[in-house]
């Protein structure tokens, strides 16, 4: 009975991954973009703004900013570096998990019988409707759904050893 619950949960998680496949792909691309562009955060611009601004009570000498302002600017630069490092770590962690999830799903789908793998790819990833697939393949909706269910059952069997070993954090959504 407990095993049946684990299998049902694994089945739900696999269906969730299939249904959200394209969203996860977009999230991967977005995270890669943000990681590449994180260094474009202009600390120089922020420091210049601080250096050349003056507070009400403080006179800025004609030779440049006061030591106090320069110290504040350097403090902000250190803060920016810390924030950038934290952001990189957070993005990297999320990106690694998503890439592993998608790569694993792609790999396991590629190990399915061709008809079953094609039904999953075409319906969930390429966004064909059941009606489009019926016309395209010349089969009934019932046949397509049977292929889908058999494919998901096979995926459950492939994922089960990982789930039993506690190696599927991605299946906890």
C-alpha positions as a printed NumPy array, in Angstrom:
array([[  0.   ,   0.   ,   0.   ],
       [  2.897,   2.36 ,   0.791],
       [  4.62 ,   1.323,  -2.443],
       [  1.42 ,   2.1  ,  -4.335],
       [  1.437,   5.6  ,  -2.793],
       [  5.052,   6.162,  -3.826],
       [  4.269,   5.006,  -7.373],
       [  1.212,   7.304,  -7.57 ],
       [  3.282,  10.24 ,  -6.302],
       [  6.059,   9.461,  -8.774],
       [  3.491,   9.244, -11.587],
       [  2.046,  12.649, -10.594],
       [  5.539,  14.132, -10.484],
       [  6.428,  12.783, -13.93 ],
       [  3.193,  14.182, -15.366],
       [  4.008,  17.495, -13.655],
       [  7.474,  17.508, -15.267],
       [  5.986,  16.718, -18.685],
       [  3.309,  19.413, -18.336],
       [  5.878,  22.018, -17.218],
       [  8.697,  20.963, -19.56 ],
       [  8.524,  24.055, -21.768],
       [  8.249,  26.404, -18.777],
       [ 11.373,  24.8  , -17.291],
       [ 13.206,  25.239, -20.617],
       [ 12.307,  28.956, -20.594],
       [ 13.436,  29.228, -16.968],
       [ 16.78 ,  27.597, -17.887],
       [ 17.294,  30.094, -20.717],
       [ 16.332,  32.984, -18.429],
       [ 18.715,  31.865, -15.675],
       [ 21.554,  31.448, -18.204],
       [ 20.864,  34.966, -19.498],
       [ 20.864,  36.416, -15.974],
       [ 24.072,  34.572, -15.077],
       [ 25.821,  35.941, -18.182],
       [ 24.615,  39.466, -17.482],
       [ 25.157,  39.574, -13.73 ],
       [ 28.6  ,  41.099, -14.21 ],
       [ 27.103,  43.973, -16.176],
       [ 25.797,  45.382, -12.92 ],
       [ 27.744,  48.614, -12.974],
       [ 29.549,  49.091,  -9.69 ],
       [ 31.629,  51.849, -11.308],
       [ 28.477,  53.816, -12.099],
       [ 27.232,  53.483,  -8.529],
       [ 30.596,  54.489,  -7.066],
       [ 30.835,  57.505,  -9.37 ],
       [ 27.369,  58.602,  -8.341],
       [ 28.339,  58.355,  -4.683],
       [ 31.7  ,  60.024,  -5.214],
       [ 30.328,  63.071,  -7.   ],
       [ 27.216,  63.564,  -4.916],
       [ 27.404,  65.621,  -1.775],
       [ 25.198,  65.41 ,   1.25 ],
       [ 23.7  ,  68.576,   2.71 ],
       [ 26.127,  68.946,   5.599],
       [ 29.278,  67.92 ,   3.788],
       [ 31.345,  70.08 ,   1.451],
       [ 33.143,  68.283,  -1.357],
       [ 36.548,  69.759,  -2.088],
       [ 37.34 ,  70.771,  -5.667],
       [ 40.037,  68.072,  -5.807],
       [ 37.403,  65.319,  -5.57 ],
       [ 35.364,  63.527,  -2.957],
       [ 36.059,  63.466,   0.755],
       [ 37.733,  60.416,   2.252],
       [ 34.42 ,  59.628,   3.952],
       [ 32.589,  59.494,   0.592],
       [ 35.317,  57.36 ,  -0.977],
       [ 35.116,  54.979,   1.998],
       [ 31.359,  54.724,   1.586],
       [ 31.835,  54.092,  -2.144],
       [ 34.274,  51.26 ,  -1.463],
       [ 31.871,  49.823,   1.1  ],
       [ 29.12 ,  49.847,  -1.538],
       [ 31.451,  48.166,  -4.025],
       [ 32.109,  45.395,  -1.485],
       [ 28.35 ,  45.111,  -0.886],
       [ 27.715,  44.881,  -4.625],
       [ 30.358,  42.147,  -4.992],
       [ 28.801,  40.206,  -2.093],
       [ 25.316,  40.55 ,  -3.574],
       [ 26.614,  39.529,  -6.999],
       [ 28.305,  36.44 ,  -5.511],
       [ 25.132,  35.479,  -3.627],
       [ 23.05 ,  35.94 ,  -6.782],
       [ 25.491,  33.807,  -8.803],
       [ 25.321,  31.035,  -6.193],
       [ 21.506,  31.094,  -6.093],
       [ 21.173,  31.16 ,  -9.9  ],
       [ 23.778,  28.414, -10.289],
       [ 22.013,  26.136,  -7.788],
       [ 18.603,  26.585,  -9.433],
       [ 20.078,  26.267, -12.94 ],
       [ 21.924,  23.033, -12.107],
       [ 18.784,  21.458, -10.655],
       [ 16.63 ,  22.438, -13.646],
       [ 19.203,  21.295, -16.218],
       [ 19.541,  17.925, -14.449],
       [ 15.747,  17.548, -14.312],
       [ 15.305,  18.297, -18.028],
       [ 18.34 ,  16.254, -19.12 ],
       [ 17.113,  13.271, -17.099],
       [ 13.608,  13.523, -18.551],
       [ 14.975,  13.867, -22.114],
       [ 17.269,  10.879, -21.552],
       [ 14.516,   8.643, -20.163],
       [ 12.062,   9.659, -22.903],
       [ 14.735,   8.712, -25.464],
       [ 14.802,   5.191, -23.937],
       [ 11.065,   4.651, -24.459],
       [  9.72 ,   2.687, -27.417],
       [  9.621,   5.136, -30.365],
       [  5.813,   5.4  , -30.567],
       [  5.48 ,   6.132, -26.838],
       [  8.345,   8.634, -26.798],
       [  6.9  ,  10.393, -29.839],
       [  3.469,  10.744, -28.203],
       [  5.014,  12.331, -25.087],
       [  7.259,  14.676, -27.087],
       [  4.55 ,  15.721, -29.532],
       [  1.827,  16.245, -26.927],
       [  3.759,  17.749, -24.002],
       [  6.797,  19.356, -25.62 ],
       [  5.666,  20.277, -29.141],
       [  2.133,  21.148, -27.91 ],
       [  0.123,  19.171, -30.454],
       [ -3.482,  18.631, -29.374],
       [ -4.891,  15.109, -29.064],
       [ -7.04 ,  15.892, -32.115],
       [ -3.974,  16.982, -34.15 ],
       [ -2.156,  13.806, -33.154],
       [ -5.175,  11.65 , -34.046],
       [ -5.175,  13.121, -37.559],
       [ -1.394,  13.041, -37.885],
       [ -1.035,   9.416, -36.784],
       [ -4.382,   8.071, -37.974],
       [ -5.273,   6.582, -34.596],
       [ -8.002,   7.17 , -32.041],
       [ -7.647,   9.378, -28.968],
       [ -8.03 ,   6.223, -26.884],
       [ -4.959,   4.7  , -28.586],
       [ -2.93 ,   7.879, -28.051],
       [ -3.88 ,   8.018, -24.381],
       [ -2.974,   4.324, -24.009],
       [  0.472,   5.064, -25.51 ],
       [  0.844,   8.037, -23.161],
       [ -0.143,   5.978, -20.119],
       [  2.219,   3.136, -21.083],
       [  5.026,   5.675, -21.568],
       [  4.372,   7.254, -18.176],
       [  4.281,   3.784, -16.555],
       [  7.679,   3.018, -18.114],
       [  9.038,   6.359, -16.889],
       [  7.78 ,   5.558, -13.391],
       [  9.727,   2.274, -13.525],
       [ 12.854,   4.129, -14.733],
       [ 12.585,   6.834, -12.053],
       [ 11.667,   4.424,  -9.213],
       [ 15.21 ,   3.348,  -8.247],
       [ 16.25 ,   7.011,  -7.991],
       [ 13.174,   7.904,  -5.956],
       [ 13.756,   4.946,  -3.599],
       [ 17.357,   6.091,  -3.098],
       [ 16.172,   9.65 ,  -2.345],
       [ 17.943,  11.006,  -5.436],
       [ 15.003,  12.847,  -6.984],
       [ 14.76 ,  16.261,  -5.358],
       [ 13.302,  17.522,  -8.649],
       [ 10.292,  15.249,  -8.169],
       [  9.377,  17.174,  -5.036],
       [  8.655,  20.176,  -7.247]])
